[in-house]
Amino acid sequence: MRKEAIDAGRYAMVRGLAQDEAFRDVPAGVLQTLVDEASIDEASKGHVVYDAGEQWSKLGFVVDGCIAMIAQGDDAKEHLYEHTYAGQFFGVSAMFDGGPEMARTLVVSSKARYATIPSDTVMSLCKQHGALAVAFAITLARRLRRTTGLLADQVNLTAQQRIARYLLTFSTADDMAPASEPLPLMTQAQIGAAAGTVKDVASRTIGMFEREGALKRERGNITWLDRSRLRELS
């Protein structure tokens, strides 16, 4: 990758961290030191950043695009359980506890840029600067809250409601508007898995949502969403 592209990626990382409330108390010089240690990579859809069980020993940060975590259940099926978007870290838990990565993590947008920093470098900075350690603690707490919310949805909501709420995360306007990535690249099976249900249920629900005017498809993929209609269905 050219130096200009690397510098642009690092600049985007600094800007993203400066806009994140979790990192607002971290001195600018500490954030710059963190970013200066980052390597910038670019990859296309399907590229595996690391596999479940791997000792990756790095901290990741999405510069642009989208990365997803996929876990294999007892039924040997793969379950997409989390997306990481621009401005978000991944691999934080393994960095702190030193354990292996919990899920296969791969690029699901058409392209993505992401930064990686050696875990021991980040841990050293956290020990020197308590504000940085607190910022990562907030990052982990947010992720735990999201996961807990997903578990609550599994218990309290119908499959239709879960799918509607999942699609809402990709909507960009109250009227019919283009869906954000990676939804236009996702299969019905992937959408169902992310919403905690099976492909057949997802297929029937998506068809019903289309008839209700909540979405539009092109060549079988969801490319348009209406946020106001999805809210009613959720």
Secondary structure as the mmCIF struct_conf table of DSSP 4:
data_model
#
loop_
_struct_conf.conf_type_id
_struct_conf.id
_struct_conf.beg_label_comp_id
_struct_conf.beg_label_asym_id
_struct_conf.beg_label_seq_id
_struct_conf.end_label_comp_id
_struct_conf.end_label_asym_id
_struct_conf.end_label_seq_id
HELX_RH_AL_P HELX_RH_AL_P1 LYS A 3 ALA A 18
TURN_TY1_P TURN_TY1_P1 GLN A 19 GLN A 19
HELX_RH_3T_P HELX_RH_3T_P1 GLU A 21 PHE A 23
TURN_TY1_P TURN_TY1_P2 ARG A 24 ASP A 25
BEND BEND1 VAL A 26 VAL A 26
HELX_RH_AL_P HELX_RH_AL_P2 ALA A 28 ASP A 36
TURN_TY1_P TURN_TY1_P3 GLU A 37 GLU A 37
STRN STRN1 SER A 39 SER A 44
TURN_TY1_P TURN_TY1_P4 LYS A 45 GLY A 46
STRN STRN2 VAL A 48 TYR A 50
TURN_TY1_P TURN_TY1_P5 ALA A 52 GLY A 53
STRN STRN3 LYS A 58 ASP A 64
BEND BEND2 GLY A 65 GLY A 65
STRN STRN4 CYS A 66 GLN A 72
TURN_TY1_P TURN_TY1_P6 ASP A 74 ASP A 75
BEND BEND3 ALA A 76 ALA A 76
STRN STRN5 GLU A 78 TYR A 85
TURN_TY1_P TURN_TY1_P7 ALA A 86 GLY A 87
STRN STRN6 PHE A 89 PHE A 90
BEND BEND4 GLY A 91 GLY A 91
HELX_RH_AL_P HELX_RH_AL_P3 VAL A 92 ASP A 97
BEND BEND5 MET A 102 ALA A 103
STRN STRN7 ARG A 104 VAL A 107
BEND BEND6 SER A 109 SER A 110
STRN STRN8 LYS A 111 PRO A 118
HELX_RH_AL_P HELX_RH_AL_P4 SER A 119 GLN A 128
HELX_RH_AL_P HELX_RH_AL_P5 GLY A 130 ASN A 156
BEND BEND7 LEU A 157 LEU A 157
HELX_RH_AL_P HELX_RH_AL_P6 ALA A 159 LEU A 168
TURN_TY1_P TURN_TY1_P8 THR A 169 PHE A 170
BEND BEND8 ALA A 173 ASP A 175
STRN STRN9 MET A 176 PRO A 178
HELX_LH_PP_P HELX_LH_PP_P1 ALA A 179 SER A 180
TURN_TY1_P TURN_TY1_P9 GLU A 181 PRO A 182
HELX_RH_3T_P HELX_RH_3T_P2 LEU A 183 LEU A 185
HELX_RH_AL_P HELX_RH_AL_P7 GLN A 188 ALA A 194
TURN_TY1_P TURN_TY1_P10 ALA A 195 GLY A 196
BEND BEND9 THR A 197 THR A 197
HELX_RH_AL_P HELX_RH_AL_P8 LYS A 199 ARG A 211
TURN_TY1_P TURN_TY1_P11 GLU A 212 GLY A 213
BEND BEND10 ALA A 214 ALA A 214
STRN STRN10 LEU A 215 GLU A 218
TURN_TY1_P TURN_TY1_P12 ARG A 219 GLY A 220
STRN STRN11 ASN A 221 ASP A 226
HELX_RH_AL_P HELX_RH_AL_P9 ARG A 227 LEU A 233
#
